[in-house]
Every structure is written in structure tokens, then in C-alpha cells.
Amino acid sequence: MALIDFILHIDAHMVSLVHQYGVGIYPILFGIVFIETGVVIFPFLPGDSFLFAAGALTALGGNVLRLPYVIGICVIAAILGDMMNYWIGHTLGVKALYHRPISRFIKEDKVQEAERFFNDRGKWTIFLGRFMPFVRTFIPFIAGSSKMNWGIFSSFNILGAIVWGTVVSLAGYFLGNIPVVSEHFSLIMLLIVFVSLVPIMVPYIKQKIRA
């Protein structure tokens, strides 16, 4: 249980990890982001908050973390993780998410939420889903199982990873010392995504009402 708690709240241990492992924190950072985005049974890993904490530490100085390295490593990890997830979905199909052993690790309603999000917004789901915890882990898998064009997927995957890695890291760098932001960062990110979706959703809802 102690190990599980440590993994689920690894962002809270960022300072001790940096002091303990030094430059070894970079492979850990890469691994957390890659596994969260690339392995569909690990949507619970705290990618956003871990990256936010890393960005905040770069602002303090006196440690091995450097903002350009943090951004670069996380962007690469996110791109590669989503690509692997896509091909796993392409190979297994979405039905694999509803059967054991995978179904033991994920909630069916989260998968269905990701499917609805993907079906409603298509290729932009790859970009927007990057900013939504849990959902972002299933989107590449569903894109692969739906046989989405690889070129389109890759383009929006790369764009989303660059924007996500940069925005979250910079948010940590500039806002990490504000308690209300650091404590509710994931909620703030979801609110930003919701607001950005309003102009897209309004015409869609009007069309549904008229139909």
C-alpha cells in the first residue's frame, strides 16, 4: 500500500526525488509521462501534477532540473507514449478494454467517456484530450482501434504534446509557488479545456436541438 500511495502521489515527493537521484530524475520524469500516456492500464499516474511540480522546482534553482530539459523530455515522452498506445489499440481493438485482464485496471465509464469525446470531435480529440487526465490515456488507444489515419494522428499528437508539455511546465515555473494553483491544477486545466470547447460545442448542440 505504501508503494501504491507513493506512486499515486509521486508529485508530492518531487523534492526528495531530486535530492536523492540528481540527474536521475529525468529518466523518472520520462517514465511517468510515457507510461501514463502509453500504457492504457495506468491512467491514474499523476502526469500533470508531476510535470507541474518539476516546472515549479526549476524556478527555485539550486537543483539539477532545468526548464528546457523538463519540457523537452516530457514532450518526447508524451509523443512516444501516445504512438505506442495507438498501435496497441490498432492491434487489440477497443473491445479489449472491456475484457480481463485490462478491465480490472480501468473503469468502463472512463472508456465510454473517451469514446464519446473521440466520436464527437474527431481528430481534435487527440489535441484536446491531452489536457484531460484519465481521458488522454484512452484517446490514442481508441484512435488506433478506430484505424484513424496515422499521419493525422501523428500531427495532432505532436502538436498536443508540444503545447501540453510547454504549458504545464511553464505554469509550474511561474505559478508553482501559489498554493491554490498547485493544489487544484488538474481542475484548473479541465476548466480551461471546457471553456475552450464552448465555441465548438454551441453550434453542435444547436444542430442537435434543431434535428
Helices and strands as residue ranges (DSSP letters): H 2-8, G 10-13, H 14-21, G 22-24, H 25-38, H 47-60, H 67-92, G 94-98, G 102-104, H 108-121, H 124-128, G 129-131, H 135-145, H 150-175, H 179-183, H 185-210
